[in-house]
Amino acid sequence: MTLTNEQKAEISIQRSFVAETRRATVSGMEQHLYKAYQVLDHGFVRVVDYMGDDPAIVQAARVSYGQGTKKALDDTGLIRYLMRHWHSTPFEMCEIKLHVKLPVFVARQWIRHRTANINEYSARYSILDREFYIPSEDQLASQSKKNHQGRGQILVGDEAERVLEILKSDSTRSYDNYEQMLSQDNQEGLARELARMNLPMNIYTQWYWKTNLHNLFHFLRLRADTHAQYEIRVYADEILKIVADWVPAAFEAFNDYRLEGAQLSGKGLDCIKRMIAGESVDENTSKMSAGEWREFQLLIK
């Protein structure tokens, strides 16, 4: 992980300052504040700010439901009810702001989640650092023959070395040309906003990313999934650890109902009922497509 001297100094100052406040704070999150957690070879995730906690979710829900709810469910039970029934607005009462350093191709996946406020490092204003994501050997894989957007077997031997050499040499050559275009001896050089277009997608960028807990859970449900691309999944995994310390009751419900739970279609539920009743069910009698039946089989095994 690479932090600039300015970032290290900023983090040191931020973590040394303690303020008395009346706002809700969470001890677990206070420990995370401003720390940079390494992801990939040069990336990181760190919490810059947060608002709200588990009680804030409960408070918002009881405004909607009235005082009668408080007698029927304890706080944890209410949060589980909200998660179970796909309520969203109570979870929107909590917000988090993250500082993330990530490869550009990962950022382009990440930004498809359009429910956040983002401010990215400007390569029009500043010069990008010479930092590139180079996969470790255990992440160099061939194209999957079954999944058009997935990975297959791990590359080994000469093939792995050949690919790594291409990645490293292309990255180095592109950045060398970037520097040459930016400034020549006694010449003005090319504008930064134009010179950047020659850089590869594995160069690192940075941004501040602020979102509410409801939208963060949606992001994590997709990106922490085992089918998500490894390079974005490791960021989601690191954020999951932070969320677990921020809103433990909400995280437990999210983990139970979303990450480790499953959703059945009407046809899937009908098959389950028929199986419980002792009926033999196969692909032909399931009324599912071949793809649906295959996924259903994986789900119930």
LUMLUMKOL-209177 format. One record per residue (C-alpha): x, y, z; residue number from 1. Coordinates in pm, 1 decimal, m for minus. Example, Ala and Ser with C-alpha at 12.3 -4.5 7.8 and 13.67 -1.06 7.14 Angstrom:
<sites>
+----------+----------+----------+-----+
:       xx :       yy :       zz : pos :
+----------+----------+----------+-----+
:   1230.0 :   m450.0 :    780.0 :   1 :
:   1367.0 :   m106.0 :    714.0 :   2 :
+----------+----------+----------+-----+
</sites>
This chain:
<sites>
+----------+----------+----------+-----+
:       xx :       yy :       zz : pos :
+----------+----------+----------+-----+
:      0.0 :      0.0 :      0.0 :   1 :
:    134.2 :    341.3 :    m95.9 :   2 :
:     42.0 :    652.3 :     99.1 :   3 :
:    198.3 :    986.5 :     14.5 :   4 :
:    385.7 :   1172.2 :    286.5 :   5 :
:    106.3 :   1430.8 :    284.1 :   6 :
:   m157.2 :   1159.5 :    339.3 :   7 :
:     43.9 :   1003.1 :    621.1 :   8 :
:     76.5 :   1340.5 :    792.3 :   9 :
:   m294.5 :   1410.3 :    745.9 :  10 :
:   m392.9 :   1072.3 :    893.3 :  11 :
:   m160.5 :   1122.5 :   1189.6 :  12 :
:   m314.1 :   1462.6 :   1267.1 :  13 :
:   m669.1 :   1336.5 :   1222.7 :  14 :
:   m618.9 :   1034.7 :   1449.0 :  15 :
:   m450.8 :   1244.0 :   1720.3 :  16 :
:   m744.8 :   1483.2 :   1747.4 :  17 :
:  m1030.5 :   1395.9 :   1983.7 :  18 :
:  m1339.9 :   1614.8 :   2017.9 :  19 :
:  m1620.6 :   1608.4 :   2272.2 :  20 :
:  m1954.9 :   1576.9 :   2094.7 :  21 :
:  m2326.1 :   1520.7 :   2153.0 :  22 :
:  m2371.2 :   1337.7 :   1824.7 :  23 :
:  m2411.6 :    960.5 :   1819.6 :  24 :
:  m2078.5 :    781.3 :   1795.7 :  25 :
:  m1983.6 :    414.5 :   1767.9 :  26 :
:  m1669.6 :    299.4 :   1945.4 :  27 :
:  m1590.3 :     44.1 :   1674.9 :  28 :
:  m1606.5 :    308.2 :   1404.3 :  29 :
:  m1404.3 :    554.5 :   1607.8 :  30 :
:  m1123.1 :    298.7 :   1595.1 :  31 :
:  m1155.4 :    276.1 :   1216.2 :  32 :
:  m1166.0 :    649.9 :   1150.9 :  33 :
:   m893.8 :    767.6 :    909.6 :  34 :
:   m702.4 :    437.4 :    917.6 :  35 :
:   m601.0 :    311.5 :    574.3 :  36 :
:   m659.7 :    m60.5 :    517.6 :  37 :
:   m458.4 :   m211.5 :    235.6 :  38 :
:   m641.1 :   m364.7 :    m60.7 :  39 :
:   m463.3 :   m519.6 :   m361.9 :  40 :
:   m101.5 :   m408.7 :   m414.1 :  41 :
:   m128.9 :    m28.5 :   m388.0 :  42 :
:   m494.1 :     32.8 :   m296.1 :  43 :
:   m665.2 :    112.3 :     31.5 :  44 :
:   m997.2 :    189.6 :    198.2 :  45 :
:  m1038.1 :    428.1 :    489.9 :  46 :
:  m1332.1 :    581.0 :    674.2 :  47 :
:  m1331.4 :    960.1 :    659.8 :  48 :
:  m1665.5 :   1021.9 :    831.3 :  49 :
:  m1989.2 :    850.8 :    930.5 :  50 :
:  m2332.9 :    939.6 :   1064.9 :  51 :
:  m2582.8 :    725.6 :   1253.0 :  52 :
:  m2581.7 :    383.9 :   1417.7 :  53 :
:  m2818.3 :     92.6 :   1491.0 :  54 :
:  m3038.6 :    308.7 :   1720.4 :  55 :
:  m3074.2 :    564.5 :   1438.2 :  56 :
:  m3228.9 :    292.7 :   1219.4 :  57 :
:  m3470.5 :    197.9 :   1498.0 :  58 :
:  m3554.9 :    561.3 :   1571.5 :  59 :
:  m3643.8 :    627.9 :   1207.5 :  60 :
:  m3857.5 :    314.1 :   1183.8 :  61 :
:  m4056.0 :    395.2 :   1498.3 :  62 :
:  m4133.8 :    741.9 :   1370.0 :  63 :
:  m4301.2 :    564.3 :   1079.2 :  64 :
:  m4471.0 :    287.3 :   1275.1 :  65 :
:  m4559.6 :    462.0 :   1599.9 :  66 :
:  m4491.5 :    371.5 :   1960.3 :  67 :
:  m4684.5 :     43.9 :   1944.6 :  68 :
:  m4396.2 :   m115.6 :   1756.4 :  69 :
:  m4159.4 :    m60.2 :   2047.8 :  70 :
:  m4361.9 :   m292.0 :   2267.3 :  71 :
:  m4378.9 :   m565.2 :   2005.1 :  72 :
:  m4015.8 :   m586.8 :   1901.5 :  73 :
:  m3683.7 :   m510.7 :   2060.4 :  74 :
:  m3432.2 :   m307.9 :   1861.9 :  75 :
:  m3253.9 :   m606.1 :   1708.7 :  76 :
:  m3581.9 :   m774.0 :   1623.8 :  77 :
:  m3709.4 :   m458.1 :   1455.8 :  78 :
:  m3394.1 :   m423.1 :   1247.2 :  79 :
:  m3426.5 :   m786.4 :   1139.2 :  80 :
:  m3791.6 :   m724.8 :   1050.0 :  81 :
:  m3694.3 :   m423.8 :    838.2 :  82 :
:  m3425.4 :   m622.3 :    658.5 :  83 :
:  m3648.7 :   m925.0 :    612.3 :  84 :
:  m3925.0 :   m719.9 :    452.4 :  85 :
:  m3695.0 :   m509.3 :    232.8 :  86 :
:  m3762.4 :   m174.2 :    403.3 :  87 :
:  m3516.2 :     89.7 :    288.9 :  88 :
:  m3570.1 :    435.6 :    438.2 :  89 :
:  m3471.8 :    352.2 :    800.7 :  90 :
:  m3132.1 :    229.7 :    674.4 :  91 :
:  m3090.1 :    551.1 :    477.8 :  92 :
:  m3057.5 :    737.8 :    810.9 :  93 :
:  m2697.7 :    611.9 :    835.6 :  94 :
:  m2426.3 :    743.1 :    604.7 :  95 :
:  m2057.7 :    675.6 :    552.6 :  96 :
:  m1782.1 :    854.8 :    361.5 :  97 :
:  m1488.7 :    648.0 :    239.1 :  98 :
:  m1157.3 :    743.3 :     84.1 :  99 :
:  m1069.8 :    471.1 :   m166.4 : 100 :
:   m762.1 :    414.0 :   m379.8 : 101 :
:   m831.6 :    167.2 :   m659.6 : 102 :
:   m737.4 :     73.0 :  m1017.0 : 103 :
:   m928.6 :    262.3 :  m1285.8 : 104 :
:  m1092.1 :    m52.4 :  m1427.0 : 105 :
:  m1226.6 :   m134.2 :  m1078.7 : 106 :
:  m1350.0 :    223.8 :  m1041.1 : 107 :
:  m1546.2 :    187.3 :  m1365.2 : 108 :
:  m1726.0 :   m116.9 :  m1222.0 : 109 :
:  m1779.4 :     55.7 :   m887.7 : 110 :
:  m1926.9 :    373.4 :  m1034.5 : 111 :
:  m2209.8 :    177.3 :  m1193.6 : 112 :
:  m2363.4 :    193.7 :   m844.7 : 113 :
:  m2503.7 :    538.8 :   m905.5 : 114 :
:  m2648.9 :    593.2 :   m557.6 : 115 :
:  m2354.5 :    775.2 :   m402.2 : 116 :
:  m2176.5 :   1111.1 :   m397.8 : 117 :
:  m1833.5 :   1085.6 :   m558.2 : 118 :
:  m1539.5 :   1316.7 :   m606.3 : 119 :
:  m1246.0 :   1162.9 :   m793.2 : 120 :
:   m880.8 :   1264.1 :   m817.0 : 121 :
:   m848.3 :   1494.1 :  m1117.9 : 122 :
:   m590.8 :   1394.1 :  m1379.3 : 123 :
:   m670.0 :   1722.6 :  m1554.5 : 124 :
:   m539.1 :   1914.0 :  m1253.6 : 125 :
:   m274.9 :   1676.7 :  m1110.5 : 126 :
:    m28.0 :   1421.3 :  m1240.9 : 127 :
:   m111.7 :   1058.6 :  m1165.7 : 128 :
:    141.1 :    851.2 :   m972.3 : 129 :
:    338.8 :    569.1 :  m1131.7 : 130 :
:    134.3 :    295.5 :   m962.5 : 131 :
:    m30.1 :      6.7 :  m1142.4 : 132 :
:   m224.4 :   m298.0 :  m1034.0 : 133 :
:    m33.7 :   m612.1 :  m1128.7 : 134 :
:   m222.4 :   m930.6 :  m1034.6 : 135 :
:    m55.8 :  m1186.6 :   m812.9 : 136 :
:     14.7 :  m1520.4 :   m979.0 : 137 :
:   m281.2 :  m1688.2 :   m809.0 : 138 :
:   m514.1 :  m1436.5 :   m977.5 : 139 :
:   m384.1 :  m1484.3 :  m1331.2 : 140 :
:   m655.9 :  m1694.7 :  m1487.3 : 141 :
:   m778.1 :  m1786.8 :  m1833.9 : 142 :
:  m1121.8 :  m1698.8 :  m1968.9 : 143 :
:  m1396.2 :  m1924.0 :  m1832.1 : 144 :
:  m1548.5 :  m2153.3 :  m2093.8 : 145 :
:  m1884.7 :  m2149.1 :  m1911.4 : 146 :
:  m1911.6 :  m1787.4 :  m1796.4 : 147 :
:  m1853.4 :  m1506.6 :  m2046.5 : 148 :
:  m1760.4 :  m1263.1 :  m1766.2 : 149 :
:  m1570.2 :  m1499.8 :  m1539.9 : 150 :
:  m1233.9 :  m1669.5 :  m1494.1 : 151 :
:  m1123.9 :  m2023.4 :  m1562.6 : 152 :
:   m805.7 :  m2210.3 :  m1479.8 : 153 :
:   m503.8 :  m2037.2 :  m1322.5 : 154 :
:   m221.7 :  m1971.3 :  m1566.7 : 155 :
:    108.1 :  m2133.8 :  m1474.4 : 156 :
:    466.7 :  m2159.6 :  m1592.8 : 157 :
:    578.9 :  m1981.7 :  m1909.8 : 158 :
:    227.7 :  m1857.2 :  m1990.0 : 159 :
:    194.2 :  m1685.5 :  m1652.3 : 160 :
:    539.0 :  m1528.7 :  m1686.6 : 161 :
:    456.8 :  m1407.1 :  m2039.0 : 162 :
:    135.1 :  m1237.1 :  m1926.0 : 163 :
:    298.4 :  m1074.4 :  m1622.8 : 164 :
:    580.3 :   m940.8 :  m1838.0 : 165 :
:    330.3 :   m789.4 :  m2083.7 : 166 :
:    135.9 :   m622.1 :  m1801.3 : 167 :
:    448.0 :   m478.7 :  m1639.4 : 168 :
:    618.5 :   m363.8 :  m1959.2 : 169 :
:    306.0 :   m207.1 :  m2110.3 : 170 :
:    234.4 :    m20.5 :  m1785.6 : 171 :
:    590.0 :    109.8 :  m1762.5 : 172 :
:    606.6 :    212.3 :  m2128.1 : 173 :
:    271.1 :    392.0 :  m2112.5 : 174 :
:    373.2 :    590.9 :  m1804.8 : 175 :
:    713.8 :    676.1 :  m1955.7 : 176 :
:    534.6 :    818.2 :  m2259.6 : 177 :
:    287.8 :    999.0 :  m2031.3 : 178 :
:    576.4 :   1173.4 :  m1855.1 : 179 :
:    745.4 :   1258.9 :  m2186.0 : 180 :
:    427.0 :   1411.7 :  m2326.1 : 181 :
:    369.4 :   1617.8 :  m2011.8 : 182 :
:    703.1 :   1796.2 :  m2011.6 : 183 :
:    993.4 :   1823.0 :  m2253.9 : 184 :
:   1312.3 :   2016.7 :  m2198.1 : 185 :
:   1245.2 :   2377.3 :  m2297.9 : 186 :
:    900.6 :   2279.5 :  m2427.0 : 187 :
:    556.3 :   2323.9 :  m2275.2 : 188 :
:    444.4 :   1964.0 :  m2326.6 : 189 :
:     94.5 :   1826.1 :  m2379.5 : 190 :
:   m196.2 :   1929.6 :  m2156.5 : 191 :
:   m259.1 :   1690.3 :  m1867.5 : 192 :
:   m617.6 :   1633.9 :  m1975.2 : 193 :
:   m489.2 :   1495.6 :  m2307.0 : 194 :
:   m176.2 :   1315.5 :  m2188.6 : 195 :
:   m380.9 :   1099.2 :  m1948.9 : 196 :
:   m567.4 :    926.2 :  m2233.1 : 197 :
:   m261.5 :    712.5 :  m2307.5 : 198 :
:   m255.1 :    556.7 :  m1959.1 : 199 :
:   m369.5 :    195.3 :  m1903.4 : 200 :
:   m676.6 :     99.1 :  m1702.9 : 201 :
:   m469.2 :    m65.5 :  m1429.6 : 202 :
:   m329.2 :    268.8 :  m1310.9 : 203 :
:   m455.9 :    376.5 :   m968.7 : 204 :
:   m700.2 :    657.4 :   m902.5 : 205 :
:   m855.2 :    783.8 :   m578.0 : 206 :
:  m1193.0 :    916.3 :   m473.9 : 207 :
:  m1415.7 :   1010.7 :   m186.1 : 208 :
:  m1732.0 :    798.8 :   m192.8 : 209 :
:  m2026.7 :    886.8 :     31.6 : 210 :
:  m2339.9 :    674.3 :     50.0 : 211 :
:  m2615.2 :    571.2 :    288.0 : 212 :
:  m2638.7 :    230.7 :    452.3 : 213 :
:  m2926.8 :    106.6 :    236.8 : 214 :
:  m2732.5 :    167.8 :    m84.5 : 215 :
:  m2411.4 :     41.6 :     72.3 : 216 :
:  m2584.0 :   m286.9 :    155.0 : 217 :
:  m2697.8 :   m315.3 :   m207.3 : 218 :
:  m2338.4 :   m255.4 :   m323.9 : 219 :
:  m2202.8 :   m515.5 :    m80.8 : 220 :
:  m2468.3 :   m773.7 :   m167.9 : 221 :
:  m2347.9 :   m767.7 :   m529.2 : 222 :
:  m1976.5 :   m700.5 :   m489.9 : 223 :
:  m1905.0 :   m924.2 :   m188.4 : 224 :
:  m2068.6 :  m1215.3 :   m369.8 : 225 :
:  m1837.3 :  m1502.4 :   m463.8 : 226 :
:  m1927.0 :  m1446.5 :   m830.0 : 227 :
:  m1810.1 :  m1083.7 :   m826.8 : 228 :
:  m1475.6 :  m1000.5 :   m986.2 : 229 :
:  m1193.6 :  m1057.1 :   m738.9 : 230 :
:  m1047.7 :   m707.4 :   m772.2 : 231 :
:  m1367.2 :   m536.1 :   m657.0 : 232 :
:  m1468.7 :   m813.8 :   m417.5 : 233 :
:  m1162.6 :   m757.9 :   m197.4 : 234 :
:  m1268.3 :   m395.7 :   m150.8 : 235 :
:  m1620.2 :   m508.0 :    m58.2 : 236 :
:  m1477.8 :   m761.8 :    188.4 : 237 :
:  m1275.7 :   m490.3 :    361.9 : 238 :
:  m1579.1 :   m261.1 :    381.6 : 239 :
:  m1784.4 :   m546.8 :    530.0 : 240 :
:  m1544.1 :   m561.8 :    825.4 : 241 :
:  m1593.9 :   m189.9 :    884.5 : 242 :
:  m1973.7 :   m211.1 :    861.1 : 243 :
:  m1976.7 :   m498.2 :   1111.8 : 244 :
:  m1823.2 :   m263.9 :   1370.9 : 245 :
:  m2040.9 :     32.0 :   1271.3 : 246 :
:  m2393.1 :   m116.4 :   1281.0 : 247 :
:  m2355.0 :   m468.8 :   1425.3 : 248 :
:  m2728.2 :   m545.4 :   1449.1 : 249 :
:  m2798.1 :   m427.1 :   1094.3 : 250 :
:  m2489.5 :   m608.5 :    967.2 : 251 :
:  m2598.6 :   m934.1 :   1130.6 : 252 :
:  m2942.9 :   m904.5 :    969.1 : 253 :
:  m2786.7 :   m817.7 :    631.6 : 254 :
:  m2548.1 :  m1111.5 :    654.2 : 255 :
:  m2829.2 :  m1349.9 :    749.0 : 256 :
:  m3094.5 :  m1240.8 :    499.0 : 257 :
:  m2882.1 :  m1119.1 :    205.8 : 258 :
:  m2529.7 :  m1259.3 :    203.1 : 259 :
:  m2605.9 :  m1603.2 :    345.1 : 260 :
:  m2976.1 :  m1613.8 :    260.4 : 261 :
:  m3142.6 :  m1694.9 :    m70.1 : 262 :
:  m3443.0 :  m1577.4 :   m265.7 : 263 :
:  m3674.5 :  m1827.8 :   m432.6 : 264 :
:  m3898.9 :  m1771.7 :   m731.8 : 265 :
:  m4258.6 :  m1885.4 :   m721.0 : 266 :
:  m4160.0 :  m2193.1 :   m920.1 : 267 :
:  m3872.1 :  m2263.6 :   m682.6 : 268 :
:  m4095.9 :  m2235.8 :   m378.4 : 269 :
:  m4349.7 :  m2468.1 :   m542.6 : 270 :
:  m4074.0 :  m2726.0 :   m601.9 : 271 :
:  m3966.2 :  m2707.3 :   m237.1 : 272 :
:  m4323.1 :  m2764.1 :   m119.2 : 273 :
:  m4363.0 :  m3061.1 :   m351.7 : 274 :
:  m4032.4 :  m3211.1 :   m234.1 : 275 :
:  m4136.2 :  m3174.9 :    131.1 : 276 :
:  m4460.7 :  m3352.1 :     43.6 : 277 :
:  m4254.9 :  m3643.7 :    m89.1 : 278 :
:  m4302.2 :  m3578.2 :   m459.8 : 279 :
:  m4013.6 :  m3640.3 :   m698.7 : 280 :
:  m3923.5 :  m3323.4 :   m889.8 : 281 :
:  m3688.1 :  m3297.8 :  m1187.6 : 282 :
:  m3607.8 :  m3037.9 :  m1451.7 : 283 :
:  m3899.7 :  m3142.2 :  m1670.7 : 284 :
:  m4160.4 :  m3119.2 :  m1393.5 : 285 :
:  m4014.3 :  m2806.7 :  m1231.6 : 286 :
:  m4148.4 :  m2574.4 :  m1504.7 : 287 :
:  m3811.8 :  m2393.3 :  m1489.2 : 288 :
:  m3567.0 :  m2314.2 :  m1767.0 : 289 :
:  m3242.8 :  m2511.9 :  m1778.6 : 290 :
:  m3052.9 :  m2220.0 :  m1623.0 : 291 :
:  m3308.1 :  m2170.5 :  m1346.9 : 292 :
:  m3308.6 :  m2541.9 :  m1264.6 : 293 :
:  m2927.6 :  m2551.4 :  m1250.5 : 294 :
:  m2920.3 :  m2256.6 :  m1008.3 : 295 :
:  m3199.5 :  m2409.9 :   m801.9 : 296 :
:  m3004.1 :  m2734.8 :   m772.6 : 297 :
:  m2696.1 :  m2546.2 :   m650.5 : 298 :
:  m2911.3 :  m2361.8 :   m397.7 : 299 :
:  m3065.8 :  m2667.3 :   m230.0 : 300 :
:  m2753.5 :  m2885.8 :   m222.7 : 301 :
+----------+----------+----------+-----+
</sites>
